[in-house]
């Protein structure tokens, strides 16, 4: 169990595990360097190396070594600094020191702990040497090599008012305490942060504000996405079309609005814009698309928005704790699938669903994403990633509506589906797990 902020992180595109995580890891490494470095080196392994250039991992580590953090740096400044650092093969530290740097891609080497590994080395003028290996484990979360050597430590009971490790115990907790899933998570968050309700609400509101801003920017931008695939942005022309298309003439245009919101977010993500991991960057459009749909067509205000995000967080915690949200580990089912499952739960909750119907909605959404591979063309978070967000959002709404039309009783549990997702990911060949070595990544010719 953990804070909602471990699922909803504000940062830069295009990837939480390949951009945000390595950037944070680089900064964490530098905080442990006790001498003035005269050279820095980052060696990327496995999935980080294979799709690192398309996912801007080299950009991320350079910025992180220079002392920048993904939640604060502006996208335009990040681009400018990367051009300077990469061209000059140096980084400028926060104290003004200019330090030569090299980034090495070891695409044939997969470290045993996790597919997304990076080793940082700092060298001093007097021969000082400091090295650390870090792993980006999904959604912007990181672990050091030492973290993998020790058993996970249980959080102190005082950190959580309501404890659960599975969907079954989550439902029991809600029913025994006569509280909604959102209320459980909110009260846990109060205790984790030792914060007042107003402060936690303000944080949730900020998450939604950044999501909204991302949608708005995506709906206004036009042109070709960076990276060389020649992918044209589609959100802006679709937005213009929908503005002039009355619902009375085309009732199914509501679906197009959902797709629009998802496209807008993930085109911004692909361009390196500011997004919220939900729970990852590659799947960042699913949850905002469903929530924006509810705000626009159901007129939901702050309280419903908070309920939606808190409920989605509860489901995301189950996947993060019992499986994975890293495509490099379990394929795209761990990103789009998890996001769709989370969004389905949120939709069911704000539409008045019982805890059992909410769990059913989350289960249905993941059940129909099982086995989804991660095969980004050119190692870019563009094809098929952007469109997959639209499909994940639509599936979430359909899953929630199916669950709401039932009584909450169903044959397959969410816990069973989460376990199946993890097993399926482990059985999946490596070439289908964010390496760009299989699937569409090799069957679509890049000219």
C-alpha positions, 0 to 999 in steps of 0.5 A, spaced: 500 500 500 502 506 498 500 514 496 496 516 490 502 520 488 505 513 486 500 512 481 499 519 479 506 523 478 506 529 474 512 529 469 514 529 462 513 525 456 514 520 453 515 515 458 514 514 465 519 508 466 524 510 460 523 518 461 521 520 468 524 514 472 531 514 469 531 522 470 529 521 478 534 515 478 540 520 475 538 525 481 538 520 486 545 518 484 548 525 484 545 526 491 550 520 493 556 523 490 560 526 495 566 529 491 566 534 485 566 529 479 570 530 472 566 525 468 559 522 469 557 516 465 550 512 464 550 505 461 543 503 459 541 496 459 535 492 456 529 495 454 532 502 457 537 501 451 533 498 446 527 503 446 531 509 450 532 513 444 525 513 442 523 514 449 528 520 450 532 516 456 538 519 454 535 526 455 532 524 461 539 521 464 542 528 462 537 532 465 537 528 471 544 528 472 544 536 471 539 536 477 533 537 474 526 533 476 521 531 471 515 534 476 518 541 475 522 542 469 518 546 463 518 541 457 521 547 452 527 548 457 528 540 457 528 540 450 533 546 449 538 543 455 538 536 452 540 539 445 546 543 448 548 537 453 547 532 447 551 536 442 557 538 447 557 532 451 557 535 457 552 537 463 552 543 467 550 542 474 546 546 479 553 549 481 555 551 474 560 546 473 561 543 466 562 536 467 563 531 461 558 526 460 557 519 456 551 515 455 552 508 453 546 503 450 547 496 452 541 493 448 544 486 448 545 486 456 539 485 461 540 485 468 537 480 472 533 484 477 529 488 472 529 489 464 530 497 465 536 498 468 541 503 468 548 504 472 551 511 473 558 512 474 562 518 477 569 519 477 573 525 481 580 528 479 583 525 484 581 518 482 575 518 486 569 513 484 562 512 485 557 507 482 550 505 483 545 501 479 538 503 478 532 500 475 525 503 473 520 499 475 514 502 472 510 509 472 516 513 474 518 508 480 525 506 481 529 501 485 536 501 487 540 494 486 540 494 493 533 494 494 532 488 490 537 484 495 532 485 501 525 483 502 520 488 502 518 492 508 511 492 511 509 499 512 507 501 519 500 500 521 500 507 523 501 509 516 494 506 514 487 507 517 485 501 512 489 496 510 488 491 504 492 487 499 487 484 495 480 486 491 477 481 496 480 484 502 478 491 499 471 489 498 471 487 505 474 493 508 469 497 505 463 493 507 465 492 514 466 499 515 460 502 511 465 506 507 466 507 499 472 505 496 474 512 495 473 514 502 478 508 504 483 511 500 482 518 502 482 517 509 489 513 508 492 519 504 490 523 510 494 518 515 500 517 510 501 525 509 499 527 516 495 532 512 488 536 513 482 534 508 483 541 505 490 539 503 489 532 500 483 535 496 487 540 493 493 535 491 487 531 488 485 537 484 492 539 482 492 532 479 486 533 475 488 540 473 494 538 470 490 532 466 485 538 464 491 542 461 494 536 457 487 535 454 487 542 452 494 543 449 493 537 445 486 539 442 490 546 440 496 543 437 497 541 430 503 538 426 507 532 426 510 529 432 517 528 433 521 522 432 521 520 424 515 516 423 511 522 420 505 521 425 500 527 424 497 530 430 489 528 430 486 531 436 486 538 433 482 537 427 477 532 431 476 537 436 474 542 430 470 537 427 466 535 434 465 542 435 460 543 429 457 536 430 451 536 434 449 530 438 442 530 436 445 528 429 450 523 431 449 520 438 455 516 437 459 522 437 460 521 444 465 516 443 469 520 438 469 525 444 472 520 449 477 518 443 479 526 442 481 526 450 485 520 449 488 522 443 490 529 446 493 527 452 498 522 448 500 526 443 502 531 448 506 525 451 509 523 445 511 530 444 515 530 451 509 535 454 507 535 461 502 529 463 500 525 469 502 518 469 496 514 470 499 509 472 504 510 466 505 515 461 504 510 455 497 509 458 496 516 460 490 518 456 485 513 458 483 515 465 483 523 463 479 521 457 474 517 461 473 523 467 473 528 461 467 525 458 464 524 465 465 532 466 462 534 459 456 529 459 454 528 466 456 535 469 460 532 474 464 537 479 469 537 484 467 531 489 465 526 483 472 528 480 475 526 487 471 520 488 473 518 481 481 519 482 481 516 489 477 509 486 482 509 480 488 509 485 485 503 489 485 499 483 492 501 481 494 499 488 492 492 487 496 491 480 502 495 483 502 491 489 500 484 486 503 484 479 506 490 475 505 496 471 511 496 467 510 494 459 518 492 459 516 486 465 509 484 463 507 488 456 502 493 454 497 489 458 500 492 464 499 499 462 493 500 457 490 494 461 491 497 468 489 504 466 483 501 463 481 497 469 482 503 473 478 507 469 472 502 469 472 502 476 472 510 477 466 510 472 462 505 476 464 508 482 461 515 480 455 512 477 453 510 483 456 503 483 456 498 489 463 496 491 462 489 488 460 492 481 466 497 482 470 491 482 467 487 477 468 493 472 475 493 473 475 485 472 472 486 466 476 491 463 483 487 464 480 481 462 479 483 455 486 486 455 490 480 457 496 478 453 496 485 450 504 486 447 508 492 447 511 493 440 512 500 439 514 502 432 521 505 432 521 505 439 517 511 440 510 512 444 506 513 438 504 507 434 500 503 436 500 507 443 496 513 442 490 509 439 491 504 444 489 509 449 482 511 445 481 503 445 482 503 453 478 508 454 472 506 450 473 499 453 473 502 460 466 505 459 463 499 456 466 494 462 463 499 467 456 499 464 456 492 463 458 491 471 453 497 473 447 493 469 449 487 473 448 486 481 456 485 482 456 477 482 460 474 477 464 468 476 471 471 475 474 475 480 479 481 480 484 478 484 484 472 479 485 477 473 491 480 476 494 474 477 493 471 470 495 478 468 502 477 471 503 470 469 501 472 462 506 477 462 512 472 465 510 467 459 510 473 454 517 473 450 521 478 451 521 481 444 513 483 445 515 487 452 517 494 450 524 492 446 521 494 439 524 487 437 517 484 435 510 485 433 508 491 429 515 494 431 518 489 426 513 488 421 512 495 419 517 498 415 520 505 417 522 509 411 
